Amino acid sequence: MQTQLRRPAPGLEPWIHSFRRYRFEPSDPQVLTLLPGTGAELWLGEDGAAGLLCFRRRIQRIARPALPVFAVRFRAGALPQLCSLPLSLLVDRVTPPARAWPEAGGLWARMARADFDAQCEMAGRFLRGRLRPEPDLERMRHLARQIFADSAVFALGEYAVEKGVDRCGLSRRFHASQGVSAKLYHRLCRFEKFLRDAAFQPRPALAGLACEHGYCDQSHLHRDALAFAGQPPARLLRDPALSLFYSPLAGAQASSSPERWPSKG
């Protein structure tokens, strides 16, 4: 797979990680297995297929797009400030962009036909206009970023004490904003950061990496790998297609039942 990448304008950097263009090769897997992650991606295919990918609890399989795909990668915790739909309706689904952003009208179709530079400009302009400045959404985004940054040692109770708020209330607000519990999100952050470190090392030392990323031991890591990726960490890291995407998306072997992209928006 070939990838073009462009960073967003500075005013969007807290929410948008990058704009991307994926061009798949015949040698890439025919079915892509997408690992759960802390962010989200909007995919717009040149053939009109499109989807907002926001996977948190388990792997999802989709058929490999035949034509190039323009993608917007959202940072961890950022999507609730850019989309008015509750994240609980988006998590672990491929959502048509027309449902996530009905106000876009024919924008997605126009973007699919544009070149990469124009796609980046159009996406940036549209998303800048969607930013929701509500203080509690911003606080929950900061909490999500804090969990991600300190995933090896983070404790929600300590964070609540530091902020002078009730832990249970904070947990409920996070779940309402992010679509999953703070506990699950913390596990996901820890696993994603482990995978980022391990996937691109020629011979990763699992015991050392598990300890470094806050796991009690290798069996603790093993349980999370089974939960999120469906296989033990050693087997997952041997998958030659793992580095097809930078985490949280990863390629894997073909499956007999891939999810179909929503079409037309």
N, C-alpha and C positions, 0 to 999 in steps of 0.2 A: 504494500500500500504506500502511495505517495501522499504526503501531507503538506499543504501550504498553511502558514500560520501568521496571524497579525494580531497585535495587541490592540485593545480598544483605546479610545481617547481617554486622557487622564480622569475626566469627570465620571467615567463609567468603570474604572478599574476596581473599585471596591465590590462591584457586583458581577462584572464580566471578566472571566479569565482570558479568553481569546476568541477570535473568529478563526475558523478552520475550513479547509477544503480537502476532503478525502477523495482520493482516486484509487479505486480498488484494482488489483491485478488479477489475472486469471489464476495465478498460483495461490491467492488468498483463499481461506476457507469459504465454502459456498454458504455456510450458515455461521453467523457470528454469535458467540455467547458473550453477553455483556454482564460484567460483574457489577454488583451493587456498589454504590459510591456515595460520597457526601455532596456532590454537586448535581448538575443536570446538564443535558445537551438538547438543543433543538436541531433537528436534522431536516434539511430541505433538499430533496433529490431533483435532479434535472428532469426526471420522468414524471414529476408531479407528486410522487409519494413524499409524505412528510410526517414527522412525529416529534413530540416532546418526550424525551427519555428521562425518567426520574426514578431510578431503581434503588431501593433501600434494603430490602429484606432478603432477596434471593436473585440468582442469575436469571436472565431472560435471553431467549434466542430469537434472532430475526434473520431473515434471508439476506444474504449479501446484496447490497444495491448494485445494479448493473452499470449505472451511470454515476458520474461524480456527485458528491454530496457536500453542500455547504452546511457548516455546523456552528452554532453559538454555544460555547462552554460557559456555564454559569458557575460562579464560585460557591463554596459551601455556605449554606444558610441564606443565600441571596434571593432565591426565586420568589419567596412570598412578597418581596417588595416590588416585584416586576410583573406579577400576575395576580389578578383579583380572585381567582378560584382558590378555595382552600386546598392546601397541599395534600390533604387526606384523599382528595379526588384525583390526584396526579401520581401519587406514589405507586410504584410497581406496575405502571401502565405505560403504553405508548399512546399518548394523547394527541389527537389532531390539533394542530395550532389554531385552527378556526374555533375550536372549543375553548382553548386556553386564552385566546385573544380575539374575540369576535369582532372587536372594533377595527381590526387590521384590514378587513375587506379583502380586496384582491392583491394586497401587498405580497403575500407569500408566492403567488404565481408569478408576479413580476420579478421577484428576487430570484426565483428558480431559473429564470431565463437570462439573468444579468451576469456580467463577469465578476470575478472575485472582488476587485476593488469596489465596484458599485454595490455588491452584496454587503460588504462590511459597512459602507456608508449608510445604506438603507436600514440595515439592522440596528446600527448604533443610534441613528436618529429616532427610529420607532421606539426602541427600548428606553431611551432617555426620557421620552414623553410618558412612559408608563411608571416611572419611579414613584413609589408611595412613601412619603416622608413620615408616616405615623411613628411616634416615638417608641411604642412597644415593639413594633416590627423591627425597628433599628436595634433595640436592646436584644431581641432574640437573635438577630443576625450576629451581633457582637458575641453573644453567648456561644452560638454555633462555631464561630471562628476561634473562640477561646478553647472550647473543647477540642477542636482540631489541632490547635497549636500545642496544647499541653496534654495530648491524649494519653501519654504514658503515665501521667501522675494526676490527672484531673479528678476532682471530687466535687460533685454538685453541692453537697452540704457545705463544704468549705467556701465555695463560691457564693452561696446564698448568705452565709454569715458575713462574708466580706462586703457584700452589697447591702446588707441590712434588710433582707427580704425573707419571707417564709419559703422554706425549701419545697413544700408540697405545692404551694401556689406557683412558684417558679417552674416546677416540673409540668404543671397543667398548662401554663402559658406557652412553654416551649412546644409541647405536644400539639397544641392548637395551631401554632404558627408553622411548625416544621413537618407536621404530618406523622411523626414517629416520636416515641418517648426519648427523653434525654439519655436514658440508659442504653437503648439500642443505638442511638446516634453515636454515643461514646465508643461502644464496641466497634461500630463501623469505621469511625475515625482511626482507631488503633489498628484495625486490620488493613485498612487502605494504606496507611503509612508504612506498615510492615511490608506490604506487597510492593510498594514503590521502591523501597530499599532493596528488597530481595530479588525482584524480577530481573534487574539488570546487573546483578553480580554473577560472575562466571561460576562460582562455587559458594553459595551463601551458607553461612554457619547458622542453622536454624535456632539452636539453643541460645547463642549469643544475641541474635536478632530478636528472639522472643523476649528475652530479659530487657533488652534495650527499649523495646516498645511497650513495656508495662505488663507483659504477660507473666503470670505466676510461674509457669513452666511450659514445656513443650506440649503437654496434654491440653493445657488451656488454649494455646494457639491452635492445636489440632481441632478442638471443638468449634472454634470460630470459623476456621477454614471450611469445615464440613457444613456449617450453618450458612455461610455466605457464598461459598463457591462449589459446594457439593462434592468436594474431594479433599484428601489430606494435603497439607502444604507442600510436601516434597513432590507429590505427583503434579500438583498445580504448577509448580515452578519448572517442571520438566516439559510442560506443554510448549512446543516450538512456536505456537502462534500467540503466546502470552503477550509479547511486546508489540503486537499489531497496533494496539492503542496504548496510550499512556493512561494508567489507572485514573478514573475508575472504570474505564472500558477496556475489555480485553477480548481478543479473539480466541476461539477454541474450536474443537472438532465439530464435524457436521452432526446435526440432529434430525430426527425424522419428523419433528413437529415444530418448526420455527413459527414464531408469531409473524403475522402479516402486517406490513405497514398500513396505516390509514392512507387513503388516497384522496387527492384533491383537497389539500388544505390541512 
